[in-house]
Every structure is written in structure tokens, then in C-alpha cells.
């Protein structure tokens, strides 16, 4: 997660310089060029989101395993209810 955050921050920091280099002063159709760059960046992001594997209901120790299967909805609901009841009990002040 930290690597992705740092790469994203670096790309965001470089973007103004990239736009200035791609669209120097006096360039015609500046809006079209900036829109094309923006559409390309959003397209790459959409492709990444579309191809990313869903991790909903996967146990933490199964993350990263190709053959990991999600737990059943009933088991997930049971674990969540268990967690919420423990959390509520620990938040009770005496």
C-alpha cells in the first residue's frame, strides 16, 4: 500500500511539469491536449479497477493467494456480528 501511495504522489507531483512540457505557451488546441491526457490517465485507472481482484469476504491471511476463496455470506455475517458485539461491550463505560 505504501509503495502505491508513494508512486501516486510522485506522479501527481510530476503532472504539472508534464502538462507544461506537453502544452508549451502558444500551442493551439490546449484544451484538447489536456483532455486527451486526462482521459488517458482515467482510462488507465479504470482498467486497473476493472481488472483488480475483489477482496470482499477474504480472510486477511488468504490475501495474496491465487486460489483463495471468499468465506460464505452467513459466516461473514456471523463474524461481523461477533466483532460488533465485542466492540460494543468494550465501549461500555463503568
N, C-alpha and C positions, 0 to 999 in steps of 0.2 A: 504494500500500500504506500509506503513512504517513497519508494522509487518512482511510482506513478505520479505521486503528488509533486515530487521534485522535477520530473520531466515536464509535467504540465505547467508548472510555474516558470520553468526556463523557456518553454515555447511561448508562453504568454508574454514574458519579458522581451523576447526577440521579435514578436509580431510587429510592433510599431516600426522598428528598423526595416523589417522585411517589406512592409507596406510602402514605406518611404522609398525603398530601392525599386520596388515593382512599379510604383507610380511617381516618378520624379516630377518636379514642377514643370508645368507646360504640357503635360501629357493629355491627349484627347481621350474621352470616354473613361474618365477616372472612376465614375460610379460603376460602370460595367466591370472593370477590372477588379475592384474591391468586392463587388457582389460575387464574382466568379471565385475569388479566393475564399470568401466566406462560405459559399455553397460547397466548395471542395472540402473545407475543414469540417463542416457539419455532416457531409456525406461520409467522411472517414469515421466520425464519431457515431453516426447511425449504423454504419456497417459493423463497428466494434460492438455496439449494444445488441445488434441483431444476432451476431454470431457468438456472443458470450453465453456461457453455460449458466443455467439457473441454479442458484444455491439454496432456494427456499426449501425448508424442511430437511436439509442435510445436516447431520451431526458435525460438530466442529472437527472432530478427529478424522472425519471422512473427506474433508476438503482437500483437494489436490489429487485425489484418487480417481482415475478414469472410470472405474467400474462402480463408483459409489452410488447407492440408490437412496432416494429420499425415504424417510420414515412415513408410516401411514398417517392420514389426517387425524384419525382417532388418537393415536399415540402422541402426535404433535399437540393436539388439544389438551390431552391429559397432562403432558409435561408442562405446558404453558399454565394451566390452571394450578398445578402443583407449585410452580415458581411464584405465581401471583399470590397464592395463599401464604407462602413462606415470607414473601416480601411484605405483605400486609401485616403479618404477625410481628415482623422485626421492626416495623414502623410505629407500632403501638407504644405510646409513652406511658410510663407508670407514674 
